[in-house]
Every structure is written in structure tokens, then in C-alpha cells.
Amino acid sequence: MEPHDEQDEVQDAEDFDPTEVFTVDDMLAEDEILEDMLAEDFKANIDERGASTVCRRRQSGPRRYIPRNRQAGHDDLIANYFFANPIYTDKMFRTRFRMHKSLFLRIVDTFSDWSPYFTQRIDATGRDGHSPLQKCTAAIRMLGYGTPADQLDEVLKIAASTCLDILGKFAEGVIENFGEEYLRPPRSDEMEKILQENEARGFPGMLGSIDCMHWAWKNCPKGWAGMFTRGDKGTPTMILEAVATRDLRIWHAFFGTAGSQNDINVLNKSPLFIQAIKGEAPKVHYNVNGTQYDMGYYLADRIYPEWAVFVKTVTAPQSEEDKLFALMQEGARKDVERAFGVLQSRFDIVRRPARLWKQGDVINIMQAVVILHNMIVEDEKESIREVLDLNENPSATIVLPPEVRTSDNPNPCFAEVLRRNSAIKARPTHRKLKKDLIEHIWQRYGNKGN
């Protein structure tokens, strides 16, 4: 082909006008055909991908109905534990429910009056719902054994989702109905008993022992993991600060602080000394080694600051007096450690990593467990093993009403608040009290070969 012929064809193609050959209707028809072809290709692509994943998808349609015999589950529960002649003994009930039957029934009755949720209602099909005994039993079993929610389905006839809902409602009910009584500071009469018992152990003015415990949070959100993880733990945790006495009663529980913090960070956030700073806590007066003190104290480990309200052990004791004091202080401070051990042994859910997703739900579970622990301790309280003989060892401890109630001014000025706060954190008082306690314990127990 000649070169000029190719140039003529290119020129003809550039001068070509489609409107001279095709009408507007022809162009629209071609566009519709092209769109249909693309749509068919796209649909075939989707069908091909869907066919490869159909085995992984749940088939559409109504949810499968499981005919659970709720009444049979309730009747079996009654026959096992609550009948006139139950199959299982009261001792086995105490082992499996972590409490005596009378206390469990008290909780069930309280919840039945508190919320319609813990009553037996009729569902939409006219069938009886779960009884209050079934619901409370499911919650106690999950707390006591740390069992998965669906493990109770075969026995109590309760689905997993319903069990989780019951657990949340149960925790809320425990906090609302029993928290005010069983999660509070000691009253004046209770404080007198605590002080007398601790004075018999060689620590006049001691209100208890303080420490912290970590609870692992398995389902912590990934974005929060760094804030809730500390290097020595290696997993997200939340911290419980507690004060316990010799009878294992927990008088103070502060839970929810991120696990990356230490005991001092938790203490700075804790409401432990709020009442004392406001002047609403009972005042304590006691004498140690001839020195008068007007503020109780807690036994603590070495990380706590040198405040007047803490008594710590002697690091690397050299003298016999220091060794004896360190031995007795570390022994008495184990009260809170024992309380943590009993709490985890009694309610296995706090010994295992928390599987709940929301931080508020985890906090509610811990608070409910502490309250139930205190209820069990109160229900099964034994008499004090070591009674203080006031004839041989006259008590030098006095508990007075709160300062605010005896003051003429019910709203003291802020200067009084600052004064009380400074008294709590006074380092000279801490050192003087520790020195007096070392001398007091040596004079009392040093000659006995302890």
C-alpha cells in the first residue's frame, strides 16, 4: 500500500462522524446490551465466589427451636437440694453453692422482691419461664466454678445467652441489695472488736492489713491492652485493692484500676481515706510504749509510702528486736493475703481470666463476689480464737464517734480537711509509731522466746 493511501485512511477515520451512520436510538440500544453483558458477568462472578463459601455460611431461615423442659429442670433442682428429704446433703450443698442453704434462700427471696426478672413469669407461648431458684443457681455455679455459660444447659435447662444475662442481673442485684451492708467500713462497735483482737496479737491500733490483687482480663479490647498490661504480668489485668481483718472479712474493696499501675497509683485513686479526711470516720485513741496516738493504721508491705496510717516491716533486720517485729508484722499482714486466697478458692471465676467484654461487667462481678464473700464470712463467723484478757492486759484503745458529728460546725472549713490529710501522710508519726511498736512487741513477747 502506498504511503499516501494510509494517510488518506487515517484522515477519513478522523473525519468520521458516528451520527451520520448510527441514530441516537441505535446508540442507546448498544449501551443497554453492554450493561446487560457486564451485569451477567458480575453476577456469575458473585455466584462462583458464593459457591466456594456456602459451606462456611449458616443457612438462612428461622432459628432452630430447642424444646427445653424448664419445669423438669426446676423439679430436679428441688428434688436434689430443696425437698424435705433432698437427694444431696447440706454439706454437699455448702460445697457446691459455696454457702449454707439458709443464706442462699435469703438471696433468692430478696431478689424475688427486688426485680420481676427473678420471678417465674409466663413467656409468649404460655409456658412457665425459669424459676428464681434456677436463675440464682445458674449464677452461683458460674461464679463458684467459673464454668462456661452453656455448661449448665443440660442440667438447669437454661441457654448460654440466658445464663450470661442472668449472671449480669445477679451481680447488679447483689450490689444493690447487699452492697450497702456488706461492702462498707466498720462501724464503731465493729471497730472496737477489731482493735481488741489486734491488740491481743501485739498490734494496738491496727485496723487491718492492706494489699492489691490482679485479675486477668482475657477479652480486654486490643486498643486498651497496653494500658492494662504490666511487664511482670504479661497479660491485661485489673487491680483490686482490699483491706481485710483476721476473720477474712473484706472491709474495703476498690477495683477497676488498669493493671499497668502499681499499688501506690491505686492508693492515690482509692477512696480508703475519704471518710477520715472529711472527719466522718470513727476516731481511734490508743497507747503504745507510753505514747498516745489518735489514728488507726494498716499493716502494709514495703511498696506503700511512709504514712502515719501504714506500718511496714523492717527491711533486712539486724537486731533481735527488729527480727521479732518483722516476723510478727509479716505474719499478721498475711490476713489480706489469706482473704485473697479464700476469695479465689471460693469463687473460681476470679481465679481464671475474665471472659467478659465490657469493663463495667467485670467490675460488677468482682464487687458481687466480694459482697458474697463477706456475707458467707458473716454467716459462718466463728468466735475469736484468741480472746483479750482485760484483767491481765488492760485495753488502751478507745473508739470515739466521728469528728464531724461531735463538732458544732457540721461543715468544717477546708483548712480542717488539709490538716487531716497532712496528719494521715505524716512521715515523722510513721517512724515514731514503728519504733514504739518494735519496743512494745519486744517487751511483750521478747522474753517468751518468740
C-alpha positions as CSV (number, residue, x, y, z in Angstrom):
1,M,0.0,0.0,0.0
2,E,1.2,3.4,-0.9
3,P,2.1,5.8,2.0
4,H,-0.3,8.4,0.7
5,D,-3.2,5.8,0.8
6,E,-2.5,5.2,4.6
7,Q,-2.6,8.9,5.3
8,D,-5.9,9.1,3.4
9,E,-7.4,6.3,5.6
10,V,-6.3,8.0,8.9
11,Q,-7.7,11.3,7.7
12,D,-11.0,9.5,6.8
13,A,-11.1,7.9,10.3
14,E,-10.6,11.3,12.0
15,D,-13.3,12.9,9.9
16,F,-15.8,10.0,10.7
17,D,-19.0,11.2,12.4
18,P,-21.0,8.3,14.1
19,T,-24.2,10.4,13.9
20,E,-24.0,10.0,10.1
21,V,-24.2,6.2,10.4
22,F,-26.0,5.5,13.8
23,T,-29.1,7.1,15.2
24,V,-29.5,8.0,18.9
25,D,-31.8,5.0,19.4
26,D,-29.1,2.7,18.0
27,M,-26.5,4.0,20.4
28,L,-28.9,3.7,23.4
29,A,-29.6,0.1,22.4
30,E,-25.9,-0.7,22.3
31,D,-25.4,0.8,25.7
32,E,-28.2,-1.4,27.2
33,I,-26.7,-4.5,25.6
34,L,-23.3,-3.7,27.1
35,E,-24.7,-3.1,30.5
36,D,-26.6,-6.4,30.4
37,M,-23.4,-8.2,29.5
38,L,-21.5,-6.6,32.4
39,A,-24.3,-7.4,34.8
40,E,-24.3,-11.1,33.8
41,D,-20.5,-11.3,34.2
42,F,-20.7,-9.7,37.6
43,K,-23.4,-12.0,38.8
44,A,-21.6,-15.1,37.5
45,N,-18.5,-13.9,39.5
46,I,-20.5,-13.4,42.7
47,D,-22.2,-16.8,42.3
48,E,-18.8,-18.5,41.8
49,R,-17.4,-17.0,45.0
50,G,-20.6,-17.7,46.9
51,A,-20.5,-21.4,45.9
52,S,-17.0,-21.7,47.4
53,T,-18.0,-20.3,50.8
54,V,-21.5,-21.8,51.1
55,C,-20.2,-24.4,53.4
56,R,-18.9,-21.8,55.8
57,R,-22.2,-19.8,56.0
58,R,-25.1,-20.5,58.2
59,Q,-28.1,-21.5,56.2
60,S,-30.7,-18.8,56.2
61,G,-34.1,-19.4,57.7
62,P,-35.7,-19.4,61.2
63,R,-33.6,-20.1,64.2
64,R,-33.7,-23.7,65.4
65,Y,-36.0,-24.2,68.4
66,I,-34.7,-26.4,71.2
67,P,-37.5,-27.8,73.4
68,R,-36.0,-27.3,76.9
69,N,-38.2,-28.8,79.6
70,R,-37.8,-25.9,82.1
71,Q,-40.3,-27.4,84.6
72,A,-38.4,-30.7,84.7
73,G,-35.2,-28.7,85.4
74,H,-36.9,-26.9,88.3
75,D,-38.3,-30.2,89.7
76,D,-34.9,-31.8,89.5
77,L,-33.3,-28.9,91.4
78,I,-36.0,-29.1,94.1
79,A,-35.6,-32.8,94.5
80,N,-31.8,-32.5,94.6
81,Y,-31.4,-29.8,97.2
82,F,-34.7,-28.1,98.4
83,F,-37.1,-31.0,99.1
84,A,-38.0,-32.1,102.6
85,N,-35.6,-35.1,102.1
86,P,-33.2,-34.0,99.4
87,I,-31.0,-36.3,97.4
88,Y,-27.9,-34.4,98.4
89,T,-26.9,-33.5,101.9
90,D,-26.5,-30.0,103.3
91,K,-22.7,-30.5,103.4
92,M,-22.8,-31.2,99.6
93,F,-25.0,-28.1,99.1
94,R,-22.4,-26.0,101.0
95,T,-19.6,-27.3,98.8
96,R,-21.4,-26.7,95.5
97,F,-23.2,-23.4,96.3
98,R,-20.3,-22.0,98.5
99,M,-22.8,-21.1,101.2
100,H,-25.3,-22.5,103.6
101,K,-28.8,-23.2,102.3
102,S,-30.4,-20.6,104.5
103,L,-28.2,-17.8,103.1
104,F,-28.9,-18.9,99.5
105,L,-32.7,-18.9,100.1
106,R,-32.4,-15.5,101.7
107,I,-30.7,-14.2,98.5
108,V,-33.4,-15.8,96.3
109,D,-36.2,-14.3,98.4
110,T,-34.6,-10.8,98.3
111,F,-34.1,-10.9,94.6
112,S,-37.7,-12.1,94.0
113,D,-38.9,-9.0,95.9
114,W,-36.4,-6.7,94.2
115,S,-37.0,-7.4,90.5
116,P,-39.6,-9.1,88.4
117,Y,-36.7,-10.6,86.4
118,F,-36.2,-13.1,89.3
119,T,-39.7,-14.3,89.4
120,Q,-41.3,-17.1,87.4
121,R,-43.2,-15.5,84.5
122,I,-45.2,-16.7,81.6
123,D,-43.5,-16.4,78.2
124,A,-45.1,-15.6,74.8
125,T,-46.1,-19.2,74.2
126,G,-47.9,-19.5,77.5
127,R,-45.2,-21.7,79.1
128,D,-43.7,-21.1,82.5
129,G,-40.3,-19.4,82.5
130,H,-37.3,-20.3,84.6
131,S,-37.9,-20.2,88.4
132,P,-35.9,-17.9,90.7
133,L,-34.1,-21.0,92.1
134,Q,-32.9,-21.9,88.6
135,K,-31.7,-18.4,87.8
136,C,-29.8,-17.9,91.1
137,T,-28.4,-21.4,90.9
138,A,-27.0,-20.7,87.5
139,A,-25.4,-17.5,88.6
140,I,-23.8,-19.1,91.7
141,R,-22.5,-22.0,89.8
142,M,-20.9,-19.7,87.2
143,L,-19.3,-17.7,90.0
144,G,-18.2,-20.6,92.1
145,Y,-16.9,-22.9,89.4
146,G,-16.1,-20.4,86.7
147,T,-18.0,-22.6,84.2
148,P,-18.9,-21.6,80.7
149,A,-22.4,-20.4,80.2
150,D,-23.5,-23.4,78.1
151,Q,-22.3,-26.0,80.6
152,L,-25.5,-25.5,82.7
153,D,-27.9,-26.1,79.8
154,E,-28.1,-29.9,80.2
155,V,-28.9,-29.7,84.0
156,L,-30.8,-26.4,84.5
157,K,-32.3,-26.2,81.0
158,I,-31.0,-22.6,80.5
159,A,-29.4,-21.5,77.3
160,A,-25.9,-19.9,77.2
161,S,-27.2,-16.4,76.3
162,T,-29.8,-16.5,79.1
163,C,-27.1,-17.7,81.6
164,L,-24.9,-14.7,80.7
165,D,-27.9,-12.3,81.1
166,I,-28.7,-13.9,84.5
167,L,-25.1,-13.5,85.7
168,G,-25.2,-9.8,84.9
169,K,-28.6,-9.3,86.6
170,F,-27.4,-11.3,89.6
171,A,-24.3,-9.2,90.1
172,E,-26.4,-6.0,89.9
173,G,-28.8,-7.4,92.4
174,V,-26.1,-8.4,94.9
175,I,-24.6,-4.9,94.7
176,E,-27.9,-3.0,95.0
177,N,-29.4,-5.2,97.8
178,F,-26.4,-6.2,99.9
179,G,-23.6,-3.8,99.0
180,E,-24.5,-1.1,101.5
181,E,-24.4,-3.6,104.4
182,Y,-21.6,-5.9,103.3
183,L,-19.2,-3.6,101.5
184,R,-18.6,-0.7,103.9
185,P,-16.1,0.5,106.6
186,P,-16.6,-1.0,110.1
187,R,-18.9,0.7,112.5
188,S,-17.8,1.9,115.9
189,D,-18.8,-1.4,117.7
190,E,-17.2,-3.5,115.0
191,M,-14.1,-1.4,115.1
192,E,-13.8,-1.9,118.9
193,K,-13.8,-5.7,118.3
194,I,-11.2,-5.4,115.6
195,L,-8.9,-3.3,117.7
196,Q,-9.2,-5.6,120.7
197,E,-8.4,-8.6,118.7
198,N,-5.4,-7.0,117.1
199,E,-4.2,-5.6,120.4
200,A,-4.2,-9.2,121.7
201,R,-1.9,-10.1,118.7
202,G,0.5,-7.3,119.8
203,F,-0.6,-4.5,117.5
204,P,-2.8,-1.9,119.3
205,G,-4.5,0.5,117.0
206,M,-4.3,-1.9,114.0
207,L,-7.4,-1.7,111.7
208,G,-6.4,-4.5,109.3
209,S,-4.0,-5.2,106.5
210,I,-3.9,-3.8,103.0
211,D,-2.7,-5.1,99.7
212,C,-3.6,-5.4,96.0
213,M,-4.5,-8.4,93.7
214,H,-4.6,-8.6,89.9
215,W,-7.4,-10.2,88.0
216,A,-6.5,-11.2,84.4
217,W,-8.9,-9.8,81.7
218,K,-8.8,-12.2,78.7
219,N,-11.2,-10.3,76.5
220,C,-9.7,-6.8,77.1
221,P,-10.1,-4.7,73.9
222,K,-6.9,-4.7,71.8
223,G,-6.8,-0.9,71.9
224,W,-6.6,-1.0,75.8
225,A,-4.2,-3.9,76.1
226,G,-1.1,-1.7,76.6
227,M,-2.8,0.3,79.4
228,F,-4.0,-2.8,81.2
229,T,-0.8,-4.8,80.9
230,R,2.2,-4.7,83.2
231,G,5.6,-6.3,82.3
232,D,5.7,-8.8,85.2
233,K,2.1,-9.9,84.4
234,G,2.3,-10.2,80.7
235,T,-1.4,-10.0,80.2
236,P,-4.1,-7.4,80.7
237,T,-5.3,-7.2,84.3
238,M,-7.4,-5.1,86.6
239,I,-6.4,-4.4,90.2
240,L,-8.3,-5.0,93.4
241,E,-7.2,-3.0,96.5
242,A,-8.6,-4.5,99.7
243,V,-8.4,-4.2,103.4
244,A,-9.1,-7.4,105.4
245,T,-9.1,-8.4,109.1
246,R,-8.2,-11.7,110.7
247,D,-11.7,-13.2,110.2
248,L,-11.2,-12.7,106.4
249,R,-13.8,-10.0,106.2
250,I,-13.0,-7.5,103.5
251,W,-13.9,-4.0,104.8
252,H,-12.7,-2.1,101.8
253,A,-12.6,-3.1,98.1
254,F,-11.6,-0.8,95.3
255,F,-11.5,-2.5,91.9
256,G,-11.1,-1.4,88.3
257,T,-7.7,0.3,88.0
258,A,-5.7,-0.6,84.9
259,G,-3.2,-3.3,85.6
260,S,-0.2,-1.4,84.3
261,Q,-0.2,0.7,87.5
262,N,1.3,-0.2,90.9
263,D,0.0,-0.2,94.4
264,I,0.9,3.4,95.0
265,N,-1.0,4.5,91.9
266,V,-4.1,2.6,93.1
267,L,-3.8,4.1,96.6
268,N,-3.8,7.6,95.1
269,K,-7.1,6.9,93.4
270,S,-8.6,4.9,96.2
271,P,-11.4,6.3,98.5
272,L,-10.0,4.5,101.5
273,F,-9.2,7.6,103.5
274,I,-12.0,9.9,102.2
275,Q,-14.1,9.5,105.4
276,A,-11.1,10.1,107.6
277,I,-10.2,13.3,105.6
278,K,-13.8,14.5,105.8
279,G,-13.9,13.8,109.6
280,E,-16.7,11.2,109.2
281,A,-14.7,8.1,110.3
282,P,-14.7,7.0,114.0
283,K,-11.7,8.3,115.9
284,V,-9.3,5.8,117.5
285,H,-7.2,6.6,120.6
286,Y,-4.6,4.1,121.8
287,N,-1.3,4.0,123.7
288,V,1.9,2.3,122.5
289,N,5.0,2.3,124.6
290,G,3.8,5.3,126.6
291,T,2.9,7.4,123.5
292,Q,-0.7,8.4,122.8
293,Y,-1.9,8.1,119.2
294,D,-5.2,9.2,117.7
295,M,-5.3,7.5,114.3
296,G,-5.5,3.8,113.4
297,Y,-3.2,2.1,111.0
298,Y,-3.0,-0.7,108.5
299,L,-0.2,-3.3,108.1
300,A,1.3,-3.0,104.6
301,D,4.2,-4.3,102.5
302,R,7.3,-2.3,101.5
303,I,5.9,-0.6,98.4
304,Y,3.5,1.6,100.4
305,P,4.6,5.1,101.4
306,E,5.7,6.0,105.0
307,W,2.4,7.5,106.1
308,A,1.1,7.6,109.7
309,V,-1.7,5.1,108.7
310,F,0.7,2.4,107.5
311,V,3.1,0.2,109.4
312,K,5.6,-1.7,107.3
313,T,8.1,-4.4,108.1
314,V,11.8,-3.8,108.8
315,T,14.0,-4.4,105.8
316,A,17.0,-6.6,106.5
317,P,16.5,-6.6,110.3
318,Q,19.7,-6.9,112.3
319,S,18.8,-6.7,116.0
320,E,16.7,-9.2,117.8
321,E,14.0,-6.6,118.4
322,D,13.8,-5.9,114.7
323,K,13.7,-9.5,113.7
324,L,10.9,-10.3,116.1
325,F,8.9,-7.3,114.9
326,A,9.4,-8.2,111.2
327,L,8.3,-11.8,112.0
328,M,5.1,-10.7,113.7
329,Q,4.3,-7.9,111.3
330,E,4.7,-10.1,108.2
331,G,2.6,-12.8,109.9
332,A,-0.3,-10.5,110.8
333,R,-0.1,-8.8,107.4
334,K,-1.0,-12.2,105.8
335,D,-4.6,-11.6,106.7
336,V,-5.3,-9.9,103.4
337,E,-3.3,-12.5,101.5
338,R,-5.4,-15.2,103.1
339,A,-8.6,-13.3,102.2
340,F,-7.5,-13.2,98.6
341,G,-6.7,-16.9,98.6
342,V,-10.1,-17.8,100.1
343,L,-11.9,-15.4,97.7
344,Q,-10.3,-17.1,94.7
345,S,-10.8,-20.6,96.1
346,R,-14.4,-19.9,96.9
347,F,-15.3,-18.2,93.6
348,D,-13.2,-19.7,90.9
349,I,-14.3,-17.1,88.4
350,V,-11.9,-14.6,89.8
351,R,-9.0,-17.1,89.7
352,R,-9.5,-17.6,86.0
353,P,-9.1,-14.9,83.4
354,A,-12.2,-12.8,83.0
355,R,-14.0,-13.6,79.7
356,L,-16.4,-10.7,79.8
357,W,-16.0,-8.0,77.1
358,K,-17.2,-4.8,79.0
359,Q,-15.1,-3.3,81.8
360,G,-18.3,-2.4,83.7
361,D,-19.4,-6.0,83.7
362,V,-16.0,-7.2,85.0
363,I,-16.2,-4.6,87.8
364,N,-19.7,-5.7,88.8
365,I,-18.6,-9.3,89.0
366,M,-15.7,-8.5,91.3
367,Q,-17.8,-6.4,93.6
368,A,-20.6,-9.0,93.8
369,V,-18.0,-11.7,94.6
370,V,-16.5,-9.6,97.4
371,I,-20.0,-8.9,98.8
372,L,-21.0,-12.6,98.7
373,H,-17.7,-13.5,100.4
374,N,-18.4,-11.1,103.2
375,M,-22.0,-12.5,103.5
376,I,-20.6,-16.0,103.9
377,V,-18.0,-14.9,106.4
378,E,-20.7,-13.1,108.4
379,D,-23.0,-16.2,108.2
380,E,-20.3,-18.6,109.2
381,K,-18.4,-16.4,111.6
382,E,-16.6,-18.2,114.4
383,S,-15.8,-16.8,117.9
384,I,-12.5,-15.1,118.2
385,R,-9.9,-17.7,118.9
386,E,-7.6,-15.5,121.0
387,V,-9.6,-13.5,123.5
388,L,-8.1,-10.5,125.1
389,D,-8.0,-10.8,128.9
390,L,-8.7,-7.3,130.1
391,N,-7.7,-8.2,133.6
392,E,-4.2,-9.3,132.6
393,N,-3.8,-6.9,129.6
394,P,-6.0,-3.8,130.1
395,S,-7.1,-2.3,126.8
396,A,-5.6,1.1,126.0
397,T,-7.8,1.6,122.8
398,I,-10.8,3.9,122.7
399,V,-13.1,4.4,119.7
400,L,-14.9,7.7,119.6
401,P,-17.7,9.0,117.3
402,P,-16.7,10.8,114.1
403,E,-15.3,14.2,114.5
404,V,-17.9,16.0,112.2
405,R,-20.8,14.7,114.2
406,T,-19.4,16.0,117.5
407,S,-18.4,19.3,116.1
408,D,-20.5,22.5,116.4
409,N,-19.9,23.2,112.8
410,P,-21.3,20.4,110.6
411,N,-19.4,21.8,107.6
412,P,-15.8,22.3,108.7
413,C,-13.6,24.6,106.6
414,F,-11.2,23.3,104.1
415,A,-8.3,24.0,106.4
416,E,-9.5,21.1,108.6
417,V,-9.6,18.8,105.6
418,L,-6.0,19.8,104.8
419,R,-5.0,19.3,108.4
420,R,-6.4,15.7,108.5
421,N,-4.8,14.9,105.1
422,S,-1.4,16.1,106.5
423,A,-1.9,14.0,109.6
424,I,-2.6,10.9,107.5
425,K,0.6,11.4,105.5
426,A,2.9,12.5,108.3
427,R,6.2,10.6,108.0
428,P,7.5,11.5,111.5
429,T,4.5,9.9,113.0
430,H,5.0,6.8,110.9
431,R,8.6,6.4,112.1
432,K,7.7,7.1,115.8
433,L,4.9,4.6,115.7
434,K,7.0,1.9,114.1
435,K,9.8,2.5,116.7
436,D,7.2,2.3,119.6
437,L,5.7,-0.9,118.2
438,I,9.1,-2.6,117.9
439,E,9.7,-1.8,121.6
440,H,6.2,-2.8,122.6
441,I,6.4,-6.2,120.9
442,W,9.8,-6.9,122.3
443,Q,8.7,-6.1,125.8
444,R,5.6,-8.3,125.5
445,Y,7.0,-11.2,123.5
446,G,10.8,-11.0,123.7
447,N,11.1,-12.8,127.0
448,K,8.9,-15.7,125.7
449,G,11.4,-16.9,123.2
450,N,9.3,-15.9,120.2
